[in-house]
């Protein structure tokens, strides 16, 4: 097990984008009337019982939007025992079946352990059935230069991309991503699967 994960006793789950209604709400990527923020909330709703039934303490962070969420978790949670995961779905201008179920993990580029955990997560996603082109990348490789979720929280954080908005917006896709994330978290924490 990675040294940084040995002390983790709680998982913080945050849905990407979002925010309070009327206060600069950000839907994230959209496709055929569906929004990323709503889609990842559905994945998190399926993920929660998979983790808690395996003895993991999980907190679904309220949907405050990025800045308020980071302030909230920095004020409420422990830098040494919590692992924050923000869930997203990507979007593609042209989507091919070869991109289906491709997962990605962003990590902090100056942290060797953050990078190694992300690489390990991607290996486990592929083992679970994710696309062989799944990836791990430093947040500096994002379209935003750096990612607030990676840079600003005081605890270990990773950002997970669950395929694409164009990748089967249905219950089967939500179930696959929730199950894959649960498998990876439990494996990383060396819990019984």
Long-range contacts (C-beta under 8 A, 24 or more apart in sequence): 1-188, 1-189, 1-190, 2-113, 2-116, 2-117, 2-120, 2-188, 3-113, 4-113, 4-114, 4-117, 4-156, 5-83, 5-117, 5-156, 5-188, 5-189, 7-80, 7-81, 8-81, 8-82, 8-83, 8-156, 8-189, 9-57, 9-81, 9-82, 10-57, 10-58, 10-59, 10-77, 10-78, 10-81, 10-82, 10-83, 11-51, 11-56, 11-57, 11-58, 11-59, 11-82, 11-83, 11-84, 11-85, 11-185, 12-58, 12-59, 12-61, 12-73, 12-77, 12-82, 12-83, 12-84, 12-85, 12-155, 13-44, 13-47, 13-48, 13-58, 13-59, 13-60, 13-61, 13-85, 13-86, 13-87, 14-61, 14-69, 14-73, 14-84, 14-85, 14-86, 14-87, 14-149, 15-40, 15-41, 15-44, 15-61, 15-63, 15-86, 15-87, 16-40, 16-86, 16-87, 16-88, 16-89, 16-149, 16-159, 17-65, 17-66, 17-88, 18-63, 18-64, 18-65, 19-63, 19-64, 19-65, 19-66, 19-68, 20-63, 20-64, 20-65, 20-68, 23-65, 24-65, 25-65, 26-65, 28-88, 28-89, 29-89, 29-90, 29-91, 29-165, 30-91, 30-165, 31-91, 31-165, 31-166, 31-169, 32-169, 34-165, 34-169, 36-88, 36-89, 36-91, 36-165, 37-63, 39-89, 39-165, 39-169, 39-174, 40-87, 40-88, 40-89, 40-162, 42-174, 43-87, 43-162, 43-174, 43-177, 43-178, 43-181, 44-87, 44-178, 46-174, 46-175, 46-178, 46-179, 47-87, 47-178, 47-181, 47-182, 50-178, 50-179, 50-182, 51-182, 51-185, 51-186, 54-182, 54-186, 54-191, 54-192, 54-193, 55-191, 56-185, 56-186, 56-189, 56-191, 66-148, 66-149, 67-148, 70-148, 70-149, 70-152, 70-153, 73-153, 73-155, 74-152, 74-153, 74-154, 77-155, 78-155, 79-154, 79-155, 80-155, 82-155, 82-156, 83-155, 83-156, 83-157, 83-158, 84-149, 84-153, 84-155, 84-156, 84-157, 84-158, 85-157, 85-158, 85-159, 85-160, 85-181, 85-185, 86-149, 86-157, 86-158, 86-159, 86-160, 87-160, 87-162, 87-181, 88-159, 88-160, 88-161, 88-162, 89-161, 89-162, 89-163, 89-164, 89-165, 89-167, 90-161, 90-163, 90-164, 90-165, 91-164, 91-165, 91-166, 92-164, 92-165, 92-166, 95-164, 95-166, 95-167, 98-131, 98-133, 99-131, 99-133, 99-163, 99-164, 99-167, 100-131, 100-163, 100-167, 100-168, 101-129, 101-130, 101-131, 101-163, 101-167, 101-173, 101-176, 102-130, 102-131, 102-133, 102-134, 102-135, 102-163, 102-164, 102-167, 103-130, 103-131, 103-134, 103-160, 103-161, 103-162, 103-163, 103-177, 103-180, 104-134, 104-135, 104-136, 104-137, 104-160, 104-161, 105-135, 105-136, 105-137, 105-158, 105-159, 105-160, 105-161, 106-136, 106-137, 106-138, 106-139, 106-141, 106-142, 106-147, 106-150, 106-158, 106-159, 106-161, 107-136, 107-137, 107-138, 107-139, 107-150, 107-158, 108-138, 108-139, 108-150, 108-151, 108-157, 109-138, 109-139, 109-140, 113-156, 114-156, 114-158, 117-156, 117-158, 117-188, 118-158, 120-188, 121-158, 121-160, 121-184, 121-188, 124-183, 124-184, 124-187, 124-188, 125-180, 125-184, 128-179, 128-180, 128-183, 128-184, 129-176, 129-180, 130-180, 131-163
